Amino acid sequence: MVCKLLCLLILVTFVTQGYGCDRSNLTLKQSQTGNLYKDVTEWEVRLTNPCPCDFKNVKLSCAGFQSVTTIDKSVLSKSGNDCLLIDGQAVGYKSDYVFTYVWATSFDFSIIDAAAACT
């Protein structure tokens, strides 16, 4: 019983100090903004970080991604089938990173890599 309690305490300590953070902690959601650009739907992509670590070099799968409007490369830079968010800068704890694009349908982004930077 003492061993189980000690193991639980160690696990809680690691998680609360951020050592349990990985890219699976990040959430990625899309929704329509309600805005139209030349009768085409604008979509908002929101990346949320609930983990007590920053995440750097967040990469999304984006094969075939297109937008009617230009997206600044410092916001989302595409290289092959991958896209890098905000030039690899950190998405902080309890913060959201949001960008928009314009296309007839939503694009199926998914997180393929992110480096947790816990202090």
C-alpha positions as YAML, in Angstrom:
chain: A
units: angstrom
residues:
- id: 1
  name: MET
  ca: [0.00, 0.00, 0.00]
- id: 2
  name: VAL
  ca: [2.84, 2.41, 0.84]
- id: 3
  name: CYS
  ca: [4.47, 1.61, -2.50]
- id: 4
  name: LYS
  ca: [1.25, 2.42, -4.39]
- id: 5
  name: LEU
  ca: [0.91, 5.74, -2.60]
- id: 6
  name: LEU
  ca: [4.53, 6.61, -3.25]
- id: 7
  name: CYS
  ca: [4.16, 5.76, -6.97]
- id: 8
  name: LEU
  ca: [1.00, 7.88, -7.18]
- id: 9
  name: LEU
  ca: [2.76, 10.81, -5.50]
- id: 10
  name: ILE
  ca: [5.68, 10.59, -7.93]
- id: 11
  name: LEU
  ca: [3.32, 10.44, -10.92]
- id: 12
  name: VAL
  ca: [1.33, 13.47, -9.72]
- id: 13
  name: THR
  ca: [4.57, 15.37, -9.13]
- id: 14
  name: PHE
  ca: [5.80, 14.69, -12.69]
- id: 15
  name: VAL
  ca: [2.48, 15.66, -14.26]
- id: 16
  name: THR
  ca: [2.06, 18.87, -12.24]
- id: 17
  name: GLN
  ca: [5.61, 19.93, -13.08]
- id: 18
  name: GLY
  ca: [4.92, 19.42, -16.77]
- id: 19
  name: TYR
  ca: [6.95, 16.27, -17.33]
- id: 20
  name: GLY
  ca: [3.84, 14.44, -18.54]
- id: 21
  name: CYS
  ca: [3.34, 16.83, -21.46]
- id: 22
  name: ASP
  ca: [3.49, 15.68, -25.05]
- id: 23
  name: ARG
  ca: [1.79, 16.64, -28.28]
- id: 24
  name: SER
  ca: [-1.27, 14.56, -27.37]
- id: 25
  name: ASN
  ca: [-2.08, 17.29, -24.82]
- id: 26
  name: LEU
  ca: [-2.63, 19.82, -27.59]
- id: 27
  name: THR
  ca: [-6.08, 20.16, -29.15]
- id: 28
  name: LEU
  ca: [-6.85, 21.40, -32.63]
- id: 29
  name: LYS
  ca: [-10.35, 22.56, -33.52]
- id: 30
  name: GLN
  ca: [-11.88, 24.29, -36.51]
- id: 31
  name: SER
  ca: [-15.05, 26.26, -36.93]
- id: 32
  name: GLN
  ca: [-16.64, 28.62, -39.40]
- id: 33
  name: THR
  ca: [-16.17, 32.27, -38.47]
- id: 34
  name: GLY
  ca: [-19.36, 33.37, -40.18]
- id: 35
  name: ASN
  ca: [-17.33, 35.63, -42.48]
- id: 36
  name: LEU
  ca: [-17.27, 35.17, -46.22]
- id: 37
  name: TYR
  ca: [-14.61, 36.22, -48.69]
- id: 38
  name: LYS
  ca: [-16.05, 36.48, -52.19]
- id: 39
  name: ASP
  ca: [-18.84, 34.07, -51.12]
- id: 40
  name: VAL
  ca: [-16.33, 31.52, -49.77]
- id: 41
  name: THR
  ca: [-16.33, 30.43, -46.11]
- id: 42
  name: GLU
  ca: [-13.68, 31.62, -43.68]
- id: 43
  name: TRP
  ca: [-12.47, 28.96, -41.23]
- id: 44
  name: GLU
  ca: [-10.80, 29.48, -37.87]
- id: 45
  name: VAL
  ca: [-8.22, 26.97, -36.65]
- id: 46
  name: ARG
  ca: [-7.57, 27.03, -32.91]
- id: 47
  name: LEU
  ca: [-4.67, 25.20, -31.26]
- id: 48
  name: THR
  ca: [-5.07, 25.01, -27.48]
- id: 49
  name: ASN
  ca: [-2.36, 24.13, -24.98]
- id: 50
  name: PRO
  ca: [-3.77, 23.09, -21.57]
- id: 51
  name: CYS
  ca: [-0.44, 21.61, -20.45]
- id: 52
  name: PRO
  ca: [1.94, 23.45, -18.06]
- id: 53
  name: CYS
  ca: [4.66, 23.41, -20.74]
- id: 54
  name: ASP
  ca: [5.26, 25.49, -23.82]
- id: 55
  name: PHE
  ca: [5.21, 23.68, -27.16]
- id: 56
  name: LYS
  ca: [7.65, 24.70, -29.87]
- id: 57
  name: ASN
  ca: [7.97, 23.64, -33.50]
- id: 58
  name: VAL
  ca: [4.32, 22.64, -33.82]
- id: 59
  name: LYS
  ca: [3.88, 20.87, -37.16]
- id: 60
  name: LEU
  ca: [0.59, 20.02, -38.79]
- id: 61
  name: SER
  ca: [-0.14, 17.65, -41.64]
- id: 62
  name: CYS
  ca: [-1.37, 19.82, -44.48]
- id: 63
  name: ALA
  ca: [-1.03, 17.87, -47.74]
- id: 64
  name: GLY
  ca: [-3.18, 19.59, -50.33]
- id: 65
  name: PHE
  ca: [-4.01, 22.56, -48.09]
- id: 66
  name: GLN
  ca: [-5.21, 25.65, -49.95]
- id: 67
  name: SER
  ca: [-6.68, 29.02, -49.11]
- id: 68
  name: VAL
  ca: [-8.33, 31.64, -51.29]
- id: 69
  name: THR
  ca: [-6.56, 34.28, -49.20]
- id: 70
  name: THR
  ca: [-2.81, 34.47, -48.66]
- id: 71
  name: ILE
  ca: [-1.58, 33.21, -45.30]
- id: 72
  name: ASP
  ca: [1.53, 34.91, -43.96]
- id: 73
  name: LYS
  ca: [4.44, 32.45, -43.81]
- id: 74
  name: SER
  ca: [5.19, 33.56, -40.25]
- id: 75
  name: VAL
  ca: [1.71, 32.27, -39.33]
- id: 76
  name: LEU
  ca: [1.71, 29.00, -41.25]
- id: 77
  name: SER
  ca: [4.59, 27.96, -43.48]
- id: 78
  name: LYS
  ca: [4.14, 24.97, -45.75]
- id: 79
  name: SER
  ca: [6.95, 22.62, -46.69]
- id: 80
  name: GLY
  ca: [5.88, 19.57, -48.66]
- id: 81
  name: ASN
  ca: [2.99, 17.93, -46.80]
- id: 82
  name: ASP
  ca: [3.80, 19.61, -43.45]
- id: 83
  name: CYS
  ca: [3.02, 23.06, -42.08]
- id: 84
  name: LEU
  ca: [4.94, 24.81, -39.29]
- id: 85
  name: LEU
  ca: [3.01, 27.16, -37.00]
- id: 86
  name: ILE
  ca: [4.36, 30.61, -36.10]
- id: 87
  name: ASP
  ca: [7.91, 29.95, -37.29]
- id: 88
  name: GLY
  ca: [8.33, 27.29, -34.59]
- id: 89
  name: GLN
  ca: [7.76, 29.75, -31.74]
- id: 90
  name: ALA
  ca: [6.20, 28.53, -28.51]
- id: 91
  name: VAL
  ca: [2.52, 28.08, -27.83]
- id: 92
  name: GLY
  ca: [2.36, 28.75, -24.09]
- id: 93
  name: TYR
  ca: [0.49, 27.15, -21.22]
- id: 94
  name: LYS
  ca: [-3.24, 27.88, -21.17]
- id: 95
  name: SER
  ca: [-2.96, 29.79, -24.40]
- id: 96
  name: ASP
  ca: [-4.53, 29.42, -27.81]
- id: 97
  name: TYR
  ca: [-3.00, 30.03, -31.18]
- id: 98
  name: VAL
  ca: [-5.51, 30.96, -33.86]
- id: 99
  name: PHE
  ca: [-5.29, 31.45, -37.62]
- id: 100
  name: THR
  ca: [-7.88, 31.67, -40.36]
- id: 101
  name: TYR
  ca: [-8.11, 30.55, -43.94]
- id: 102
  name: VAL
  ca: [-10.73, 30.76, -46.69]
- id: 103
  name: TRP
  ca: [-11.89, 27.68, -48.55]
- id: 104
  name: ALA
  ca: [-15.21, 26.08, -49.52]
- id: 105
  name: THR
  ca: [-14.79, 23.26, -46.96]
- id: 106
  name: SER
  ca: [-12.71, 22.80, -43.83]
- id: 107
  name: PHE
  ca: [-9.31, 21.17, -44.22]
- id: 108
  name: ASP
  ca: [-8.43, 18.14, -42.12]
- id: 109
  name: PHE
  ca: [-5.36, 19.38, -40.22]
- id: 110
  name: SER
  ca: [-3.73, 17.12, -37.64]
- id: 111
  name: ILE
  ca: [-0.81, 17.64, -35.27]
- id: 112
  name: ILE
  ca: [2.14, 15.54, -36.34]
- id: 113
  name: ASP
  ca: [4.88, 16.94, -34.13]
- id: 114
  name: ALA
  ca: [5.45, 19.38, -31.27]
- id: 115
  name: ALA
  ca: [8.31, 19.69, -28.81]
- id: 116
  name: ALA
  ca: [7.38, 20.22, -25.16]
- id: 117
  name: ALA
  ca: [9.63, 22.75, -23.46]
- id: 118
  name: CYS
  ca: [9.06, 22.44, -19.72]
- id: 119
  name: THR
  ca: [10.85, 24.68, -17.25]
...
